[in-house]
Amino acid sequence: MHGKVALVVGAGRGIGAATAAAFAGAGAAVVLAGRNLQALEQVAADIAAAGGRAIAVTADVTAEDSVRGLVRHAVQSFGRLDAAFNNATDGPLPAPLAEISTEEFDRGIATNIRGTFLGMKYQIPAMLQTGGGTIVNMASLAGLNGTANLAAYVAGKAGIIGLTKVAALDYADQGIRVNVVAPGPILTHHLQAAGPEAQRLAGLSTPMRRTGAADEVAAAVLWLCSPAASFITGTVMPIDGGQSAGNKPPQMYRQGQGMQPAGQRQQGG
């Protein structure tokens, strides 16, 4: 991605920071956006120390003037915009649907759906000025399969998937590709704060029996924005250790030996 410019929203930590580093490592100049300027500047310093180029810009994805200004700043700073990762997310703490306040629900929808819409609304025209580009939006496996007690989050992520497909269709013949990543359990600050037992259970919920890493999501985003994915648009890429494929029992069963767990068969035979 030498000579390209990438914008990463929600770049202050976790998946956003890892993706910004991946873009920079591939040769792109990176615009880091988010609400915490100190965190963004630390990510920019880390990228610079590794030989990359990055600038930090504060932005509120729910505010149209802020998003418009962010994209303008990116183009003014580096002359173009080639790739964008819309990674900001927000929402209430887990609770049954009827116990979520309307204000909390609206906050989740504003960040996820409105924020993604505004991002694409201004990123797309900037990309068209130089012949096209690529956008990846952050959804979740929860946007494909409902998750109890996460009404605002699930609705927001499902909305992102719908918006992405429409944008992909609208601009497929104008040189712009738009895709979604839908991670499962990833070891970010939220899961780290939940503690070792929550991390262990999250890992066991996947067929691969582990949680994912932020770098693994970043690698998928980078690939979707690269020429290697040049015929891919409008798709949803799960990054979930196999969760979306179906269920895998805790114990493996051996072919031809019935449905009794292998350990029990050995004990009885």
C-alpha positions in Angstrom: 0.0 0.0 0.0 2.9 2.4 -0.7 1.6 5.7 -1.8 -1.8 5.0 -0.4 -3.6 6.8 2.5 -5.8 5.0 5.0 -8.2 6.4 7.6 -8.8 4.3 10.7 -11.7 5.4 13.0 -11.6 4.1 16.6 -7.8 3.8 16.3 -6.8 4.6 19.9 -6.6 1.0 21.1 -7.4 -2.7 20.4 -8.4 -3.7 16.8 -8.3 -0.1 15.6 -4.7 0.5 16.8 -3.6 -2.9 15.4 -5.2 -2.2 12.0 -3.6 1.3 11.9 -0.2 -0.4 12.5 -0.9 -3.0 9.8 -1.7 -0.3 7.2 1.4 1.6 8.2 3.5 -1.5 8.0 2.2 -2.1 4.5 3.4 1.4 3.5 0.3 3.5 3.8 0.1 6.9 5.5 -2.5 6.6 8.2 -5.0 9.0 9.7 -5.9 7.9 13.2 -9.3 9.1 14.4 -11.2 8.8 17.7 -12.2 10.7 20.8 -9.1 10.2 23.0 -6.3 12.3 21.5 -3.7 11.1 24.0 -4.3 7.5 23.0 -4.3 8.4 19.3 -1.0 10.3 19.6 0.6 7.2 21.4 -0.4 5.0 18.5 0.9 7.6 16.0 4.2 7.7 18.0 4.5 3.9 17.9 3.9 3.9 14.1 6.5 6.6 13.6 9.0 4.7 15.8 8.5 1.7 13.4 9.2 3.9 10.4 5.7 4.6 9.4 3.6 7.8 8.9 0.6 8.7 10.9 -1.3 11.7 12.2 -3.9 11.8 15.0 -7.2 13.6 14.7 -10.0 13.8 17.2 -13.5 13.1 15.9 -17.0 12.2 17.0 -18.6 9.8 14.4 -22.1 10.8 15.5 -21.6 14.5 14.5 -21.7 15.2 10.8 -19.5 18.3 10.9 -16.9 16.3 12.8 -16.8 13.5 10.3 -16.8 15.9 7.3 -13.9 17.7 8.9 -12.0 14.5 9.6 -12.1 13.4 5.9 -11.2 16.9 4.8 -8.2 16.8 7.1 -7.1 13.5 5.8 -7.2 14.7 2.2 -5.5 18.0 3.0 -2.8 16.2 4.9 -1.9 13.5 2.5 -3.6 14.5 -0.8 -6.0 11.6 -1.2 -7.9 8.9 0.6 -7.7 5.3 -0.5 -8.9 3.1 2.3 -11.1 3.5 5.4 -11.8 1.3 8.4 -14.9 2.4 10.3 -14.3 0.8 13.6 -16.0 3.0 16.2 -18.6 1.3 18.5 -20.6 2.1 21.6 -23.7 0.9 23.4 -25.2 0.2 26.9 -24.1 -2.4 29.3 -25.7 -5.8 28.8 -29.3 -6.0 30.0 -32.7 -7.5 28.9 -34.3 -5.4 26.1 -37.1 -3.9 28.3 -34.5 -2.7 30.8 -32.5 -0.7 28.4 -33.3 3.0 28.5 -34.3 4.7 25.2 -31.3 7.1 25.6 -28.9 4.2 25.9 -30.4 2.4 22.9 -30.2 5.6 20.8 -26.5 6.0 21.8 -25.7 2.6 20.4 -27.6 3.2 17.2 -26.0 6.6 16.8 -22.5 5.4 17.0 -22.9 2.1 15.0 -25.4 3.0 12.3 -25.3 6.8 12.0 -21.5 6.8 12.6 -20.9 4.2 9.8 -23.3 6.0 7.5 -21.6 9.4 8.0 -18.2 7.9 7.6 -19.1 6.4 4.2 -21.0 9.5 3.2 -17.8 11.6 3.2 -15.2 8.9 2.6 -16.8 7.8 -0.7 -16.7 11.2 -2.5 -13.1 11.7 -1.4 -12.2 8.3 -2.9 -14.0 9.0 -6.1 -11.8 12.0 -6.6 -8.8 9.7 -7.2 -10.5 6.8 -9.0 -11.9 4.7 -6.1 -10.9 3.0 -2.9 -11.9 0.5 -0.3 -13.9 0.6 2.9 -14.2 -1.9 5.6 -16.9 -1.5 8.3 -16.7 -3.2 11.7 -19.7 -5.3 12.6 -19.7 -8.4 14.8 -20.8 -12.0 14.8 -23.7 -10.5 17.0 -24.9 -8.7 13.9 -25.4 -12.1 12.2 -26.7 -14.0 15.1 -28.7 -12.5 17.9 -27.1 -12.3 21.4 -29.2 -12.1 24.5 -29.1 -8.8 26.5 -27.4 -6.9 23.7 -30.3 -5.3 21.9 -28.7 -2.0 21.0 -25.4 -3.7 20.0 -27.0 -6.4 17.9 -29.3 -3.9 16.2 -26.4 -1.6 15.5 -24.2 -4.2 14.0 -26.9 -5.7 11.9 -27.6 -2.2 10.6 -23.9 -1.8 9.6 -24.1 -5.0 7.6 -27.2 -3.7 5.7 -25.6 -0.3 5.1 -22.4 -2.0 3.8 -24.2 -4.1 1.3 -26.1 -1.1 -0.1 -23.0 1.0 -0.4 -21.2 -1.9 -2.1 -24.0 -2.1 -4.7 -24.2 1.6 -5.2 -20.5 2.1 -6.0 -19.4 -1.4 -7.3 -19.0 0.0 -10.8 -17.2 3.2 -9.7 -14.1 1.6 -8.3 -15.1 1.5 -4.6 -15.3 -1.8 -2.7 -17.1 -2.0 0.7 -17.0 -5.0 3.0 -17.7 -6.0 6.6 -15.7 -7.9 9.2 -17.7 -9.7 11.8 -15.4 -10.8 14.7 -16.3 -13.3 17.4 -14.5 -13.3 20.7 -11.3 -11.2 20.3 -8.9 -10.5 23.2 -9.3 -6.7 23.4 -9.5 -4.4 26.4 -13.1 -5.3 27.2 -12.4 -9.1 27.4 -9.1 -8.4 29.2 -11.0 -6.4 31.8 -13.5 -9.2 32.3 -10.8 -11.4 33.8 -9.2 -14.8 33.1 -12.3 -16.9 33.6 -14.3 -14.8 31.1 -11.4 -15.2 28.7 -11.3 -18.9 29.2 -15.0 -19.3 28.6 -14.9 -17.0 25.5 -12.2 -19.2 24.0 -14.1 -22.4 24.7 -17.1 -21.0 22.9 -15.3 -21.2 19.6 -14.6 -24.4 17.7 -10.9 -23.5 17.7 -11.0 -23.3 21.5 -9.3 -19.9 21.8 -10.0 -16.2 21.5 -8.8 -14.3 18.5 -6.2 -11.5 18.6 -6.5 -8.0 17.4 -3.7 -8.6 14.9 -5.8 -11.3 13.3 -8.7 -8.9 12.6 -6.2 -6.3 11.4 -4.7 -8.7 8.9 -8.2 -9.4 7.5 -9.0 -5.7 7.1 -5.7 -5.1 5.4 -6.3 -7.9 3.0 -9.8 -6.7 2.1 -8.3 -3.3 1.3 -5.5 -4.7 -0.8 -5.4 -5.6 -4.5 -5.5 -9.3 -3.5 -9.2 -8.8 -2.7 -10.0 -6.8 -5.9 -13.1 -8.8 -6.9 -14.6 -8.8 -3.4 -17.3 -6.3 -2.4 -20.5 -6.5 -0.3 -19.3 -9.5 1.7 -19.4 -10.2 5.4 -16.2 -11.9 6.7 -16.6 -13.7 10.0 -13.4 -13.8 12.1 -14.6 -16.1 14.8 -12.6 -19.3 15.1 -15.4 -21.2 13.4 -18.4 -20.0 15.5 -20.5 -19.1 12.5 -20.0 -22.5 10.9 -22.0 -24.2 13.7 -21.6 -26.0 17.0 -18.7 -28.3 17.9 -19.1 -30.5 21.0 -16.6 -30.1 23.8 -15.3 -33.6 23.2 -14.4 -35.0 19.8 -16.2 -38.2 18.6 -14.3 -40.8 16.7 -15.7 -42.0 13.4 -17.2 -45.5 13.5 -17.3 -45.8 17.2 -20.8 -44.5 17.9 -21.7 -41.2 19.7 -20.1 -42.0 23.0 -17.2 -39.6 23.9 -13.8 -41.0 23.2 -12.7 -41.0 26.8 -15.6 -43.1 27.9 -15.1 -45.6 25.2 -11.5 -46.0 26.2 -12.4 -46.5 29.8 -15.0 -49.2 28.9 -12.9 -51.1 26.4 
